[in-house]
């Protein structure tokens, strides 16, 4: 498994076999499978849609069926990332050379190009390397090849601010909390937790550049925890105690991580960690044992 995306009860994975599989965690069955012949660069699911960026174009699918034709960037520009808008009506495609396409999901069409090789970092060769959508749908974050994060105002179609704190290494991943208060960014040497209300970093976690290096991260739906996955270790950072070391989750492993919302026997919502690894197709779900449900995760 190379990519993992979670939306409500659906867990979607993309693998080295170039297929995208949607799994219903409530019914414990595969809902759909979309095959392809080209490498998958990025993938996200939400609102019943799956947006997949492949080497040969961006494909929107619903169920087993693709919608429209593959979307191609101009001048054979490669895709840095894709993100679905919280209204589930639109999606954004980010190109490595500076394109930010705002698109419609229902027919996979381009509405406008918000940016075109915009460069606020003072470097001629700045590339886009990752992206993420803020839950309010008005802000879009873009990670760059020089370690900065451009925060875009989608309505105004301009850069609202630039987050600086990483070294000059490319930003591999960028994610926002559901509360909208925090963001997290990942490079090969650090994870930075950002307070978006103050536009500053509140924690810097060094990342080892080996087989245990962090490969993916995800906030829980309440925005209280940030899960970090890499190799044989998955850890959880308590956001309000971000100066403390992340807590290692016992017997939990994987390179890709997400959070699933499930209901227990009393119809109460509970959050489960979902992990997957590069070396197998298995999904692993981790939740609290019955006797631990009333205990705080911090303990």
C-alpha positions, 0 to 999 in steps of 0.5 A: 500500500502506497497511499491511504485515505479515510472518509467516514466509514470508507478506507481507500488504498492505492498500491504498487499494483496500480489499483485503487480499492475502497473498503467499507469498514462497517460492512467489512467488504470491498466496495469498489476496485479501480485498476490502472496501468500507470504509477499512482502519485497521490490519491484522496477519497471523500463524499463517495468520490476518489481522485487519483493522480497517475503518471498519465493524468488525474482520474475521478471515479465513483464506485467502479466507474471513472468520470470523464476523461483523465485530466492532464496538466499543460506542458506535461507538468507532473502532479504534486498532489490532489485534494478534495474540497470539503463540500465534496463538489470540487477538487484541487490539482497541484502541479510541480511547476506551480499550477493549482487547478480548481476543478469540478467533481461531477464531470472532472472539469477544470474551472480555473487555474488559480496559480501559474508558476507563482513564486513567493520564495525568491527562488527561480526553481521552486517546485511544488511537492505536496498539498492539503485542503483546510477544512473551511474550504477557503484555504489551500496549503502547498509544500515546496521544494525549499521547505516553505509552505504557501497558504493560498486564499482560494477565493482571492486566488493569492498567497495569504501567508508563507510558513517558514521553519523547515530546512531547505528540504522538500515538504513531503506531506501537509495536513490540516486538523479538522478543527482548522486550528493546526497543520502539520508538515513533513520533510525528510528531517522533521515534522513541524506542528503549526498553530494557524491562529498565530501563524507559527510553529509550536513543535518541531519533531526531528525525523530519523532518515532511516527505515523508521523515518516518518512516512505519513501523518494524520490528525484525528477527527477531533484535532486532538492527536497527530498520528505519525507512521513509519516502518515498524512504529506508529506514534501519536502526538498529543497536540495540546502537549506538543512539547512532549515526546509522541507516544508509541502505540503498542504493537502498531506498525505501518507506513501509512496512517489514518483515523476511522470513526466508528460506533460502539455498542452504545452508539457512541463514536470512537476513533480507530487508527488505520495503518497499512504498509508498503510490503503488504495489502493488509489494513490494520485497525487499532482501537481501545480494549473494552476495559480501556475505553474510559481511560484517556489516551494520554495515560 
